[in-house]
Amino acid sequence: MRIVLDPGHGGVDSGCISNDSVLDLGAVYESNSALMIAILASEYAKNFKDLDVMLTRTQDSFVSLSARVAFSNDNNADVFVSLHHNARVPERPGFEVETYYMTELSESSISAQLAQSVHRQVLWSVNNDSGIQIIDRGIKQANFYVLRETLCPAILVELGFLTDAEELEWLQGESHKVVLARAVIDGIRLSKAFA
């Protein structure tokens, strides 16, 4: 199976940015955190001979939405997974996950089943990794460009809020990024998209 992982944003498009004062970490950029998780996921996937993982970007560089989609389509991806983090004001405690698949697809579609499998695996993995409270923001549908234009089953996963102190602190642990990275790959492998 060929998996295209898409670390959201990059380069001049940093995505969401943490509050500089939170935990005295300085600014944490969505683009960098998503890239690290994607790289860790691709490394983990090397343990499985039946997986071929490709990344839409491997450094902090800008890649347009159309280029991300073209990369997936040109490489005949079997699944496309875009990795992101959320932002909001005010903050709230816990670690929150939400997953999207394309609007108008049925719940029985491969994209929907891929979303369900990855979503469940991320929630389960985070819950078993630490005592942080898990908040399930659910599986939703959206007309995002990368979901609409890819030719294969596609999802977008929001892995926590960078603007919430508790989530940001948890995300900064290298072992926690590994947990998320492995959960994404395991979720793909457990989905019907892998059958």
Backbone as CSV, one residue per row, in Angstrom:
resi,resn,N_x,N_y,N_z,CA_x,CA_y,CA_z,C_x,C_y,C_z
1,MET,0.837,-1.193,0.000,0.000,0.000,0.000,0.873,1.244,0.000
2,ARG,0.535,2.169,-0.876,1.258,3.441,-0.916,0.472,4.498,-0.138
3,ILE,1.103,5.038,0.878,0.492,6.047,1.743,1.186,7.375,1.506
4,VAL,0.412,8.411,1.216,0.960,9.762,1.161,0.557,10.481,2.438
5,LEU,1.569,10.864,3.218,1.346,11.677,4.413,1.615,13.126,4.054
6,ASP,0.721,13.977,4.466,0.783,15.396,4.110,0.907,16.246,5.369
7,PRO,2.134,16.612,5.763,2.287,17.515,6.912,1.742,18.890,6.537
8,GLY,0.714,19.335,7.226,0.061,20.582,6.853,0.980,21.794,6.917
9,HIS,0.675,22.764,6.028,1.351,24.063,6.026,2.839,23.914,5.652
10,GLY,3.674,24.852,6.103,5.097,24.798,5.778,5.599,26.087,5.155
11,GLY,6.868,26.400,5.403,7.487,27.596,4.837,6.790,28.866,5.313
12,VAL,6.384,29.708,4.382,5.739,30.980,4.744,4.375,30.763,5.386
13,ASP,3.836,29.571,5.248,2.540,29.230,5.853,2.790,28.363,7.083
14,SER,2.893,29.008,8.238,3.244,28.282,9.469,2.074,27.524,10.073
15,GLY,0.859,27.819,9.613,-0.307,27.243,10.270,-0.527,27.926,11.597
16,CYS,-1.166,27.239,12.542,-1.410,27.862,13.838,-0.101,27.944,14.631
17,ILE,-0.072,28.914,15.534,1.121,29.169,16.335,0.712,29.213,17.798
18,SER,1.491,28.549,18.650,1.188,28.551,20.079,1.390,29.948,20.647
19,ASN,0.805,30.181,21.800,1.038,31.421,22.546,2.479,31.421,23.039
20,ASP,3.251,32.456,22.719,4.664,32.509,23.093,4.889,32.304,24.585
21,SER,3.917,32.715,25.381,4.114,32.664,26.832,3.742,31.309,27.433
22,VAL,3.084,30.460,26.655,2.655,29.170,27.189,3.870,28.300,27.480
23,LEU,4.029,27.926,28.732,5.082,27.009,29.167,6.495,27.531,28.898
24,ASP,6.638,28.820,28.546,7.949,29.408,28.250,8.681,28.638,27.158
25,LEU,7.946,28.105,26.205,8.558,27.335,25.125,8.922,28.207,23.933
26,GLY,8.428,29.451,23.928,8.526,30.229,22.708,7.450,29.754,21.753
27,ALA,7.409,30.317,20.578,6.377,29.957,19.612,6.618,28.547,19.069
28,VAL,5.555,27.762,19.020,5.592,26.435,18.416,4.682,26.496,17.191
29,TYR,5.222,26.089,16.038,4.507,26.204,14.779,3.874,24.881,14.369
30,GLU,2.630,24.970,13.927,1.921,23.780,13.443,2.701,23.084,12.337
31,SER,3.255,23.862,11.422,3.965,23.286,10.283,5.126,22.402,10.727
32,ASN,5.863,22.833,11.750,7.015,22.058,12.230,6.583,20.804,12.985
33,SER,5.566,20.945,13.827,5.096,19.807,14.612,4.486,18.738,13.706
34,ALA,3.687,19.160,12.732,3.081,18.199,11.799,4.156,17.488,10.987
35,LEU,5.187,18.213,10.592,6.269,17.602,9.823,6.998,16.547,10.646
36,MET,7.285,16.853,11.908,7.982,15.895,12.764,7.157,14.616,12.928
37,ILE,5.859,14.759,13.125,5.002,13.584,13.283,4.978,12.769,11.992
38,ALA,4.921,13.437,10.851,4.923,12.731,9.562,6.229,11.978,9.345
39,ILE,7.353,12.595,9.687,8.652,11.937,9.536,8.739,10.712,10.441
40,LEU,8.290,10.861,11.682,8.295,9.732,12.613,7.381,8.615,12.118
41,ALA,6.251,8.979,11.533,5.331,7.974,10.995,5.964,7.224,9.831
42,SER,6.676,7.943,8.965,7.310,7.278,7.822,8.422,6.340,8.283
43,GLU,9.120,6.728,9.352,10.158,5.851,9.909,9.534,4.583,10.503
44,TYR,8.455,4.754,11.224,7.763,3.607,11.824,7.236,2.661,10.748
45,ALA,6.756,3.230,9.652,6.178,2.417,8.581,7.198,1.496,7.932
46,LYS,8.468,1.798,8.084,9.518,0.947,7.507,9.535,-0.438,8.149
47,ASN,8.868,-0.588,9.294,8.761,-1.894,9.939,7.814,-2.836,9.191
48,PHE,7.069,-2.302,8.226,6.056,-3.092,7.530,6.397,-3.129,6.040
49,LYS,6.727,-4.308,5.543,7.175,-4.449,4.160,6.089,-4.110,3.147
50,ASP,4.832,-4.173,3.582,3.737,-3.904,2.655,3.352,-2.430,2.594
51,LEU,4.118,-1.562,3.273,3.830,-0.128,3.262,4.915,0.639,2.523
52,ASP,4.481,1.596,1.737,5.373,2.527,1.053,4.858,3.922,1.380
53,VAL,5.580,4.637,2.233,5.121,5.943,2.686,5.901,7.050,1.991
54,MET,5.164,8.022,1.483,5.753,9.195,0.839,5.202,10.443,1.525
55,LEU,6.031,11.475,1.632,5.629,12.729,2.261,5.529,13.843,1.223
56,THR,4.505,14.677,1.366,4.349,15.801,0.427,5.426,16.859,0.641
57,ARG,6.018,16.877,1.820,7.182,17.731,2.073,8.024,17.074,3.155
58,THR,9.338,17.273,3.073,10.257,16.683,4.046,11.059,17.740,4.777
59,GLN,10.728,19.000,4.553,11.386,20.104,5.249,10.393,21.241,5.416
60,ASP,10.812,22.297,6.084,9.918,23.427,6.329,9.849,24.301,5.080
61,SER,9.116,23.821,4.090,8.981,24.534,2.826,7.507,24.640,2.462
62,PHE,7.186,25.669,1.688,5.803,25.874,1.272,5.465,24.948,0.116
63,VAL,4.341,24.244,0.240,3.827,23.401,-0.842,2.357,23.767,-1.005
64,SER,1.987,24.157,-2.208,0.599,24.558,-2.443,-0.339,23.363,-2.294
65,LEU,-1.611,23.658,-2.078,-2.600,22.582,-1.964,-2.668,21.780,-3.256
66,SER,-2.606,22.465,-4.385,-2.674,21.753,-5.664,-1.460,20.861,-5.866
67,ALA,-0.295,21.300,-5.398,0.915,20.481,-5.524,0.842,19.259,-4.625
68,ARG,0.242,19.396,-3.456,0.081,18.262,-2.545,-0.813,17.200,-3.193
69,VAL,-1.911,17.662,-3.765,-2.840,16.750,-4.432,-2.184,16.106,-5.647
70,ALA,-1.477,16.902,-6.443,-0.817,16.371,-7.635,0.219,15.314,-7.253
71,PHE,0.942,15.563,-6.166,1.943,14.603,-5.689,1.277,13.262,-5.371
72,SER,0.163,13.313,-4.677,-0.563,12.094,-4.325,-1.096,11.396,-5.568
73,ASN,-1.740,12.150,-6.442,-2.334,11.559,-7.641,-1.270,11.019,-8.595
74,ASP,-0.185,11.777,-8.776,0.873,11.355,-9.699,1.593,10.099,-9.226
75,ASN,1.616,9.910,-7.907,2.283,8.737,-7.335,1.329,7.578,-7.060
76,ASN,0.105,7.708,-7.551,-0.895,6.637,-7.425,-1.056,6.161,-5.984
77,ALA,-1.231,7.122,-5.081,-1.399,6.790,-3.663,-2.655,5.953,-3.455
78,ASP,-2.568,5.068,-2.482,-3.742,4.285,-2.077,-4.551,5.021,-1.019
79,VAL,-3.862,5.780,-0.177,-4.527,6.646,0.810,-3.720,7.923,0.978
80,PHE,-4.431,8.988,1.352,-3.829,10.300,1.592,-4.263,10.746,2.984
81,VAL,-3.282,11.092,3.833,-3.589,11.520,5.203,-2.880,12.834,5.474
82,SER,-3.656,13.883,5.719,-3.104,15.202,6.011,-3.091,15.412,7.525
83,LEU,-1.945,15.835,8.054,-1.751,15.973,9.499,-1.707,17.446,9.900
84,HIS,-2.489,17.781,10.919,-2.614,19.168,11.353,-2.743,19.261,12.870
85,HIS,-2.712,20.517,13.370,-3.048,20.837,14.757,-4.047,21.983,14.723
86,ASN,-4.804,22.122,15.794,-5.823,23.154,15.900,-5.350,24.349,16.720
87,ALA,-6.160,25.408,16.693,-5.929,26.606,17.514,-7.277,27.180,17.905
88,ARG,-7.317,27.810,19.068,-8.557,28.470,19.497,-8.303,29.337,20.719
89,VAL,-9.258,30.182,21.024,-9.295,30.972,22.240,-10.731,30.893,22.738
90,PRO,-10.988,30.641,24.021,-9.996,30.362,25.062,-9.582,28.898,25.046
91,GLU,-8.563,28.583,25.822,-8.106,27.207,25.877,-8.978,26.381,26.814
92,ARG,-8.837,25.061,26.718,-9.546,24.163,27.637,-8.639,22.971,27.903
93,PRO,-8.833,22.281,29.019,-7.963,21.154,29.363,-8.259,19.927,28.522
94,GLY,-7.289,19.017,28.491,-7.460,17.759,27.778,-6.701,17.741,26.463
95,PHE,-6.762,16.609,25.766,-6.129,16.465,24.454,-7.217,16.106,23.463
96,GLU,-7.380,16.930,22.445,-8.530,16.814,21.557,-8.137,16.363,20.155
97,VAL,-8.937,15.468,19.620,-8.687,14.915,18.293,-9.971,15.002,17.474
98,GLU,-9.832,15.447,16.224,-10.951,15.383,15.298,-10.421,15.010,13.919
99,THR,-11.261,14.312,13.161,-10.842,13.777,11.873,-11.907,14.064,10.830
100,TYR,-11.448,14.431,9.628,-12.356,14.809,8.547,-12.212,13.891,7.337
101,TYR,-13.341,13.668,6.669,-13.334,13.082,5.340,-14.274,13.902,4.462
102,MET,-14.266,13.648,3.181,-14.935,14.514,2.221,-16.453,14.551,2.395
103,THR,-16.989,15.765,2.330,-18.428,15.987,2.337,-19.087,15.183,1.225
104,GLU,-20.263,14.687,1.498,-21.112,13.949,0.554,-20.726,12.481,0.393
105,LEU,-19.604,12.062,0.974,-19.299,10.638,0.972,-20.114,9.955,2.065
106,SER,-20.500,8.721,1.822,-21.295,7.996,2.806,-20.409,7.459,3.927
107,GLU,-21.060,7.072,5.017,-20.325,6.505,6.147,-19.733,5.149,5.822
108,SER,-20.181,4.551,4.737,-19.638,3.257,4.325,-18.490,3.407,3.320
109,SER,-18.173,4.636,2.941,-17.087,4.860,1.986,-15.744,4.494,2.625
110,ILE,-14.772,4.211,1.791,-13.448,3.862,2.318,-12.848,5.043,3.055
111,SER,-13.075,6.267,2.560,-12.550,7.451,3.259,-13.134,7.562,4.663
112,ALA,-14.437,7.324,4.782,-15.088,7.396,6.090,-14.552,6.312,7.013
113,GLN,-14.366,5.113,6.487,-13.856,4.020,7.310,-12.389,4.249,7.684
114,LEU,-11.632,4.850,6.776,-10.255,5.220,7.095,-10.236,6.249,8.213
115,ALA,-11.113,7.244,8.122,-11.203,8.276,9.162,-11.542,7.647,10.512
116,GLN,-12.505,6.742,10.527,-12.909,6.095,11.767,-11.771,5.288,12.372
117,SER,-11.055,4.554,11.547,-9.982,3.698,12.045,-8.817,4.520,12.607
118,VAL,-8.386,5.533,11.866,-7.274,6.370,12.338,-7.693,7.146,13.586
119,HIS,-8.901,7.669,13.571,-9.414,8.433,14.708,-9.431,7.580,15.981
120,ARG,-9.995,6.397,15.873,-10.063,5.490,17.035,-8.669,5.135,17.534
121,GLN,-7.756,4.875,16.605,-6.415,4.467,16.994,-5.666,5.596,17.695
122,VAL,-5.835,6.816,17.223,-5.188,7.956,17.876,-5.744,8.139,19.285
123,LEU,-7.059,8.100,19.429,-7.666,8.246,20.756,-7.188,7.147,21.699
124,TRP,-7.189,5.915,21.224,-6.769,4.775,22.045,-5.301,4.911,22.436
125,SER,-4.459,5.285,21.498,-3.020,5.371,21.759,-2.684,6.473,22.750
126,VAL,-3.297,7.633,22.591,-3.043,8.738,23.520,-3.545,8.368,24.907
127,ASN,-4.720,7.751,24.970,-5.290,7.355,26.255,-4.390,6.370,26.993
128,ASN,-3.750,5.474,26.250,-2.897,4.464,26.870,-1.480,4.958,27.130
129,ASP,-1.152,6.105,26.591,0.202,6.639,26.751,0.362,7.439,28.039
130,SER,-0.666,8.144,28.444,-0.509,9.032,29.598,-1.850,9.302,30.255
131,GLY,-1.788,10.039,31.327,-2.987,10.349,32.078,-3.722,11.574,31.571
132,ILE,-3.307,12.122,30.439,-3.977,13.311,29.931,-5.416,12.973,29.535
133,GLN,-6.319,13.884,29.835,-7.725,13.684,29.495,-7.897,13.708,27.979
134,ILE,-8.662,12.764,27.445,-8.912,12.688,26.019,-10.284,13.271,25.723
135,ILE,-10.339,14.164,24.745,-11.610,14.731,24.299,-11.801,14.361,22.836
136,ASP,-12.841,13.598,22.575,-13.149,13.152,21.215,-14.021,14.205,20.547
137,ARG,-13.433,14.969,19.624,-14.191,15.988,18.907,-14.924,15.412,17.694
138,GLY,-14.738,14.126,17.484,-15.542,13.432,16.495,-14.966,13.353,15.091
139,ILE,-15.682,12.604,14.282,-15.360,12.457,12.871,-16.359,13.308,12.096
140,LYS,-15.828,14.165,11.225,-16.660,15.159,10.556,-16.403,15.132,9.051
141,GLN,-17.264,15.820,8.344,-17.094,15.949,6.909,-16.800,17.401,6.555
142,ALA,-15.977,17.594,5.530,-15.626,18.940,5.085,-15.248,18.898,3.612
143,ASN,-15.365,20.040,2.969,-15.051,20.158,1.553,-13.640,20.734,1.366
144,PHE,-12.683,20.235,2.156,-11.309,20.713,2.036,-10.741,20.308,0.677
145,TYR,-9.920,21.173,0.125,-9.359,20.940,-1.206,-8.635,19.600,-1.289
146,VAL,-7.800,19.310,-0.291,-7.008,18.073,-0.360,-7.867,16.819,-0.227
147,LEU,-9.043,16.952,0.360,-9.966,15.812,0.439,-10.766,15.676,-0.854
148,ARG,-11.094,16.817,-1.439,-11.948,16.833,-2.629,-11.205,16.406,-3.896
149,GLU,-9.955,16.806,-4.013,-9.252,16.636,-5.284,-8.364,15.401,-5.377
150,THR,-8.082,14.746,-4.270,-7.285,13.518,-4.353,-8.124,12.399,-4.969
151,LEU,-7.451,11.519,-5.689,-8.143,10.442,-6.381,-8.304,9.197,-5.514
152,CYS,-7.655,9.192,-4.355,-7.716,8.036,-3.458,-8.474,8.422,-2.183
153,PRO,-8.807,7.460,-1.331,-9.405,7.787,-0.035,-8.504,8.768,0.717
154,ALA,-9.120,9.793,1.294,-8.337,10.867,1.914,-8.995,11.344,3.198
155,ILE,-8.149,11.639,4.194,-8.628,12.190,5.461,-7.690,13.300,5.930
156,LEU,-8.196,14.107,6.835,-7.398,15.139,7.493,-7.591,14.987,8.995
157,VAL,-6.484,14.890,9.731,-6.542,14.643,11.174,-5.990,15.850,11.924
158,GLU,-6.771,16.341,12.878,-6.337,17.434,13.760,-5.869,16.804,15.068
159,LEU,-4.564,16.887,15.310,-3.940,16.217,16.460,-3.655,17.212,17.584
160,GLY,-4.710,17.645,18.253,-4.542,18.513,19.409,-4.444,19.987,19.058
161,PHE,-4.559,20.823,20.106,-4.511,22.278,19.976,-3.167,22.809,20.464
162,LEU,-2.472,23.526,19.595,-1.199,24.127,20.013,-1.405,25.315,20.942
163,THR,-2.603,25.850,20.981,-2.874,27.031,21.805,-3.344,26.672,23.212
164,ASP,-3.509,25.391,23.502,-3.914,24.955,24.840,-2.695,24.428,25.584
165,ALA,-2.460,24.961,26.769,-1.223,24.669,27.501,-1.011,23.174,27.730
166,GLU,-2.067,22.479,28.155,-1.914,21.057,28.478,-1.606,20.238,27.230
167,GLU,-2.309,20.543,26.150,-2.069,19.810,24.903,-0.689,20.124,24.354
168,LEU,-0.303,21.386,24.403,1.010,21.792,23.903,2.124,21.117,24.688
169,GLU,1.988,21.085,26.000,3.010,20.448,26.831,3.132,18.966,26.476
170,TRP,1.999,18.293,26.310,2.027,16.873,25.957,2.682,16.670,24.584
171,LEU,2.329,17.521,23.636,2.849,17.393,22.278,4.353,17.617,22.180
172,GLN,4.918,18.353,23.132,6.346,18.648,23.058,7.226,17.462,23.427
173,GLY,6.648,16.455,24.060,7.430,15.269,24.398,7.698,14.439,23.147
174,GLU,8.956,14.121,22.878,9.311,13.344,21.696,8.572,12.000,21.675
175,SER,8.466,11.374,22.838,7.787,10.076,22.890,6.303,10.209,22.540
176,HIS,5.713,11.360,22.828,4.309,11.566,22.525,4.097,11.764,21.024
177,LYS,5.032,12.424,20.375,4.953,12.540,18.913,5.057,11.148,18.278
178,VAL,5.892,10.296,18.868,6.011,8.920,18.376,4.673,8.195,18.528
179,VAL,4.010,8.403,19.656,2.697,7.779,19.884,1.716,8.180,18.781
180,LEU,1.668,9.460,18.456,0.758,9.928,17.421,1.144,9.372,16.051
181,ALA,2.434,9.394,15.763,2.919,8.902,14.464,2.557,7.435,14.266
182,ARG,2.798,6.626,15.284,2.494,5.195,15.179,0.993,4.953,15.107
183,ALA,0.229,5.769,15.823,-1.228,5.605,15.803,-1.786,5.859,14.410
184,VAL,-1.247,6.847,13.716,-1.713,7.131,12.357,-1.446,5.941,11.450
185,ILE,-0.241,5.409,11.489,0.100,4.259,10.638,-0.713,3.027,11.034
186,ASP,-0.824,2.756,12.330,-1.593,1.599,12.782,-3.065,1.738,12.398
187,GLY,-3.590,2.957,12.490,-4.973,3.189,12.101,-5.199,2.905,10.622
188,ILE,-4.247,3.285,9.799,-4.350,2.994,8.365,-4.326,1.487,8.141
189,ARG,-3.409,0.806,8.811,-3.260,-0.639,8.623,-4.491,-1.409,9.105
190,LEU,-5.177,-0.875,10.092,-6.373,-1.549,10.623,-7.643,-1.209,9.846
191,SER,-7.555,-0.277,8.921,-8.743,0.179,8.198,-9.052,-0.726,7.011
192,LYS,-10.266,-0.576,6.486,-10.654,-1.342,5.304,-9.918,-0.862,4.063
193,ALA,-9.324,0.328,4.148,-8.539,0.825,3.024,-7.337,-0.083,2.791
194,PHE,-6.922,-0.779,3.851,-5.752,-1.651,3.766,-6.113,-3.044,3.258
195,ALA,-7.394,-3.357,3.286,-7.832,-4.708,2.882,-7.621,-4.960,1.390
